C-alpha cells in the first residue's frame, strides 16, 4: 500500500514538473530577443526532460518490483505512459538548441522554406499510418529521404520551443538573420529550397 501511494505521488510530481519546466522554457524563449539565450533555455529544457523521465521511471520500476501488487502497479504505469503520450503528443516533437556556430563540419544539407509550410500537427504516429495521402507535401517524409545521405538542417522559428518533425532546426537572431543564413549556405554541401507564397 505504501508503494502505491509513493507511485501515485511520483506520477503527480512527474506531470507537474514536466508542465512547469516546459512553461518556464517557453516563457523565457518568448521573452528573449537573443538566439543564444533562447537556445540556452531550449537545451536546459531538453536536459530537464531527460533527467525527470529517467528519475521517474527508475522510481516507478523500483516501486513496482518492491510491491506485492505487481500487476496493478504495472498497469498503472502503462496507463500513465499512454496518458502521457496521448495528452503530450507535442512533447514528442524534436528539440534543438543549435546555432550556426554549432555546425562544425560542412557535410550537411540546408533546407530553406517559408515558415508557413511548417506542420506542427504532424506526429510520429501520423507518419506510421498506412492510409496516408501521399499527394500532400510533408516535410517529415521529404527530410527522411534526404537524411539517408547527410544531416538536414533548417532555420527554426525564433520563438518556438519544439520544432515540427523533419529537418533539425538551427536558430538565428532576427537582426542578423541574413548573415547567418548566408554563412550556412556557403558551407552546405547541398541547398534544397521549397518555394511557396512567403
Secondary structure, 3 states (H helix, E strand, C coil): CHHHHHHHHHHHHHHHHHHHHHHHHHHHHHHCCCHHHHHHHHHHHHHHHHHHHHHHHHHHHHHHHHCCCHHHHHHHHHHHHHHHHHHCHHHHCCECCECHHHCCCCCEEEEEECHHHCCCCCCHHHHHCCCCCCCCCCHHHHHHHHCCCCEEEEECCCCCCECCCCCEEECCCCCCHHHHHHHHHHHCCEEEEECCCC
